[in-house]
Amino acid sequence: MRLELYGVLTEVAGQTRLELEKPAEGTVAAALEAAATACPELADHLPRVAVAVGDALVPPDAPVEEDSVLVLLPPVSGG
């Protein structure tokens, strides 16, 4: 499973993507927990991210597969 990072997430993690094994629970929420474990610098930001698969935003209980690509979108601010 691949997580693509954008904005502040890239800055904090120091990379644009994370490659992780699919979590046992197999949900977006579990994938975010795995990301926080793999890259603790992301932990404070993950509760506020939107997650997309393809062109669609997905809820925390959406299933993920081993070949899933999750796009993590941080909140946007500014004007």
C-alpha positions, -999 to +999 in steps of 0.1 A: +000+000+000+013+034-009+005+067+008+012+099-012+019+130+009+013+166+000+019+200+015+029+202+051+029+164+053+058+162+028+077+188+048+072+171+081+079+135+068+108+146+046+094+125+017+066+124-007+054+089-002+053+060+023+052+024+013+034+003+040+020-032+043-018-033+044-029-032+080-047-062+094-079-042+099-078-031+063-093+003+066-083+039+059-082+046+096-059+016+102-037+028+074-034+062+090-025+046+123+002+026+105+015+058+089+018+074+123+038+044+136+060+044+105+066+081+105+058+096+140+064+131+127+030+128+109+010+118+139-002+153+149-013+160+113-032+128+104-064+135+124-070+165+101-062+150+067-087+141+040-079+108+022-086+101-015-084+070-035-083+079-072-105+109-076-128+102-047-125+112-010-130+082+012-142+078+048-121+063+076-140+030+074-133+026+037-115-007+029-079-007+016-060-033-003-024-042-006-021-023-039-041+007-027-028+042-033-040+066-006-035+103-012-033+123+021-045+158+017-037+182+045-061+211+053-056+241+032-054+276+047-047+310+035-067+334+014 
